[in-house]
Amino acid sequence: MEKNTEKKIAVVSFEAGSAELLSNYLKKKKINNYIFFLNSTTKKIFIKNKIKIFNIKSSIKHFTNVKKIIFGASYDNKEIKLIDKIKKKKFKTECFLDHWFFYRKRLSLKKKIYSPDKIYVFNKHALREIKKISFKNTKIILKKNPILNKIKNKNLKIKFKKKKSVIFLNNVLLNNERSKEYLSNSLLIKNSLKILRSINSDKKYYIKLHPSNNQKIYEKFIKKFKELVVIKENKLENILSKSNLIITNNSSVLFFAHIMGIKNINIIKNDSNIIPKNYSDKVINIKDLKST
């Protein structure tokens, strides 16, 4: 029997935001020629988006027959570090960037900027930000956001009897206070409730876990707040269609809520609003909440 010597395309994804972009991008591709390098979080996202990830690998030895790598760029550089380990092999690389910030950090390796063959961004603000970085022979391409198209195609005109106020959590530890830019999720929950209780009299508020959050740990913490209900739905377009207010901390969900005309609030600390200003209706610093 002949060995399959056909060159493969590797998908490297370790972060939820770019995993959403990559999995939606692959929906229009024949994926029998792909191999996947995923973690538990991104694997769930690919499965949710109905990508047949039957060829998952874990070792760099599987890059022997790869002609191209498409990857996300997470905050801790895990994808680029993996690519760097196999840099002696010749292949093309294409990066899918979500969000609008920390591009230099996401694309840095050993204090140098990594230059893939192509970088895809998905709105004009992201295009302006990425052009501030000098790359070597990298082609930057603005594409339509496949997630946005999916959300727009969802019928948001359905009249639900009662729309929801939803708190979207982040990809951080429950009580991690080390970050200068992000709230811990415990602080996000507590301060979101302060705001919600002050602006309406709903008996129930809803909370959406980030794909990387440990569900058992979070549900145990959330039970302390009687008015909070965890949303089990995983499709963003379905959650937004039933929402009238989104609260979060520096999350790209603000962008999608803004596009769909849903009221949204960005709760921040240290004046660290890292979302483009026009994407959030209101920005509230937790230091101001403490004084009220």
C-alpha positions in Angstrom: 0.0 0.0 0.0 1.3 3.4 -0.9 1.9 5.9 1.8 -0.1 9.2 1.7 2.5 11.8 0.7 0.0 14.6 0.1 1.1 17.8 1.7 -1.1 18.8 4.7 -2.3 22.1 6.1 -1.9 22.5 9.8 -4.4 24.4 12.0 -2.8 25.6 15.2 -5.3 27.2 17.7 -5.0 27.6 21.4 -7.3 30.6 22.1 -11.1 30.9 21.9 -11.4 34.1 19.9 -9.2 33.1 17.0 -10.6 29.5 17.2 -14.1 31.0 16.4 -12.6 32.8 13.3 -10.6 29.7 12.1 -13.5 27.2 12.5 -15.9 29.5 10.7 -13.4 30.0 8.0 -12.9 26.3 7.5 -16.6 25.7 7.0 -16.2 26.5 3.3 -13.1 24.3 2.9 -12.6 20.6 2.3 -10.8 19.6 5.4 -9.7 16.1 4.5 -6.2 17.6 3.9 -5.9 19.3 7.3 -4.3 18.3 10.6 -5.2 20.0 13.9 -3.2 21.2 16.9 -5.8 22.2 19.5 -6.3 22.4 23.2 -9.4 21.3 25.1 -11.0 24.8 24.8 -10.5 25.3 21.1 -11.4 21.6 20.3 -14.9 22.3 21.8 -15.3 25.4 19.6 -14.4 23.5 16.4 -16.8 20.8 17.3 -19.5 23.3 18.2 -19.0 24.9 14.7 -19.4 21.4 13.1 -15.8 21.0 11.9 -14.8 17.4 11.6 -11.5 17.4 13.5 -10.7 13.8 13.0 -6.9 14.4 12.6 -5.7 15.9 15.9 -2.0 15.9 16.6 0.1 16.8 19.6 3.8 16.5 18.6 5.9 18.6 16.2 7.0 15.4 14.4 3.7 15.5 12.6 4.8 18.7 10.8 7.0 16.6 8.5 4.5 16.7 5.6 3.0 20.2 6.2 2.9 22.8 3.4 1.1 25.6 5.3 0.1 26.5 8.8 -2.9 28.7 9.7 -3.0 29.8 13.2 -4.4 32.3 15.8 -2.1 34.5 17.9 -3.0 34.2 21.6 -1.8 36.4 24.4 0.8 34.0 25.7 2.3 33.2 22.2 1.8 29.5 22.4 1.0 29.1 18.7 4.1 31.0 17.6 6.3 29.2 20.1 5.2 25.9 18.5 5.8 27.2 15.0 9.3 28.4 16.1 10.2 24.8 17.2 9.8 23.7 13.6 11.2 26.8 11.9 13.9 24.9 9.9 11.1 23.3 7.8 9.8 25.2 4.8 6.1 26.1 4.9 3.9 29.1 4.6 2.2 30.7 7.6 -1.1 32.6 7.8 -2.3 34.3 11.0 -6.0 35.0 11.9 -6.2 37.9 14.4 -9.2 38.5 16.6 -9.7 41.6 18.8 -7.7 44.9 18.4 -5.0 45.1 20.9 -1.7 43.5 22.2 -0.8 42.7 18.6 2.9 43.4 19.2 2.9 41.1 22.2 0.9 38.4 20.5 3.2 38.4 17.5 6.5 38.7 19.4 9.0 35.9 19.9 12.3 36.2 21.7 11.9 40.0 21.6 11.5 40.1 17.9 8.4 40.4 15.7 7.3 37.2 14.0 6.4 37.8 10.4 3.9 35.3 8.9 3.3 35.3 5.1 -0.2 36.6 5.6 -2.2 38.2 8.4 -6.0 38.4 8.3 -7.9 41.0 10.2 -11.6 41.5 10.3 -12.5 45.2 10.6 -11.0 48.6 9.7 -9.9 49.4 13.3 -7.9 46.2 13.5 -6.3 47.0 10.1 -5.2 50.4 11.4 -3.7 48.8 14.5 -1.8 46.0 12.7 -0.3 48.5 10.2 1.5 50.2 13.1 3.8 47.2 13.2 6.7 46.7 10.7 6.7 43.2 9.3 9.1 41.6 6.8 7.3 40.5 3.7 3.9 40.0 5.4 0.8 40.6 3.4 -2.0 42.1 5.6 -5.6 41.3 4.4 -8.9 42.7 5.5 -11.6 40.1 5.4 -15.3 40.0 6.3 -15.8 38.7 9.8 -17.5 35.3 9.4 -18.9 35.5 13.0 -20.5 38.9 12.2 -22.1 37.5 9.1 -23.5 34.6 11.1 -24.9 37.0 13.7 -26.4 39.3 11.1 -28.1 36.3 9.4 -29.8 35.4 12.7 -33.3 36.9 12.8 -33.0 39.4 15.7 -36.5 40.8 15.2 -38.1 38.0 17.1 -40.1 39.5 19.9 -39.3 37.7 23.1 -41.5 38.3 26.0 -38.5 39.2 28.2 -35.0 39.9 27.0 -32.1 39.3 29.2 -29.2 41.2 30.8 -26.1 39.1 30.3 -22.7 39.2 31.9 -20.0 37.8 29.7 -16.9 36.5 31.5 -13.3 36.6 30.4 -10.5 34.2 29.8 -8.9 34.9 33.2 -8.9 33.0 36.5 -11.7 33.6 38.9 -9.7 35.6 41.4 -6.7 36.6 39.4 -5.9 40.3 40.2 -2.5 40.4 38.7 -3.5 41.8 35.3 -3.4 45.5 34.8 -5.9 45.4 31.9 -8.4 42.8 33.0 -10.7 42.4 36.0 -10.8 39.0 37.7 -14.0 37.3 36.9 -15.1 37.5 40.5 -14.8 41.3 40.4 -16.5 41.4 37.1 -19.5 39.5 38.5 -19.7 41.5 41.7 -19.5 44.9 39.9 -21.8 43.9 37.1 -24.4 43.1 39.8 -24.0 46.5 41.4 -24.8 48.1 38.1 -27.7 45.8 37.2 -29.3 46.3 40.6 -29.1 50.0 40.3 -30.6 50.3 36.8 -33.4 47.8 36.8 -35.5 45.5 39.1 -35.1 42.2 37.3 -35.3 39.2 39.5 -32.9 37.2 37.3 -29.7 38.1 35.6 -27.8 35.8 33.2 -24.1 35.0 33.0 -22.2 33.4 30.1 -18.9 31.6 30.9 -15.9 32.0 28.7 -15.1 28.7 26.8 -11.9 28.4 28.9 -13.6 28.8 32.3 -13.7 25.8 34.5 -17.5 25.2 34.7 -17.5 23.4 38.1 -15.5 26.1 39.8 -17.5 28.9 38.4 -20.9 27.4 39.0 -20.0 26.9 42.6 -19.1 30.5 43.0 -22.1 31.8 41.0 -24.5 29.9 43.3 -23.6 32.5 46.0 -25.7 35.0 44.0 -29.4 34.0 44.0 -30.3 36.2 41.0 -27.7 34.8 38.7 -28.4 32.1 36.1 -25.7 30.4 34.0 -26.5 30.3 30.3 -25.9 26.9 28.7 -26.3 28.1 25.1 -23.0 28.2 23.3 -23.9 30.1 20.1 -23.2 33.8 20.4 -25.9 34.8 17.8 -28.6 33.0 19.9 -27.5 34.6 23.1 -27.5 38.1 21.6 -30.9 37.6 19.9 -32.4 37.2 23.4 -30.4 40.1 25.1 -31.2 43.7 25.8 -28.0 44.5 27.8 -24.5 43.1 27.7 -21.9 43.7 30.5 -18.3 42.6 30.2 -14.7 43.6 30.7 -12.7 44.5 27.5 -14.3 41.6 25.5 -14.9 41.5 21.8 -18.5 40.7 22.6 -18.9 44.4 23.0 -18.2 44.8 19.2 -20.9 42.3 18.2 -23.4 43.8 20.7 -22.7 47.3 19.3 -23.2 46.1 15.7 -26.6 44.6 16.6 -27.8 47.7 18.4 -27.7 46.0 21.9 -26.9 48.2 24.8 -23.6 47.3 26.4 -21.3 48.4 29.2 -17.6 47.9 29.5 -16.5 47.6 33.2 -12.8 48.4 33.6 -10.1 49.0 36.2 -7.0 51.3 36.1 -8.6 53.3 33.3 -7.6 50.4 31.0 -10.3 50.7 28.3 -8.7 48.7 25.5 -11.8 48.4 23.3 -12.3 50.9 20.5 -14.4 53.7 22.1 -17.2 53.6 19.6 -17.9 49.9 20.3 -19.1 50.3 23.9 -22.1 52.5 24.9 -20.8 53.1 28.3 -17.5 52.6 30.1 -17.5 52.3 33.9 -14.4 52.2 36.1 -14.8 50.1 39.3 -13.2 52.8 41.4 -16.2 55.0 40.6 -18.6 52.2 41.6 -16.9 52.0 45.0 -17.5 55.7 45.6 -21.3 55.4 44.9 
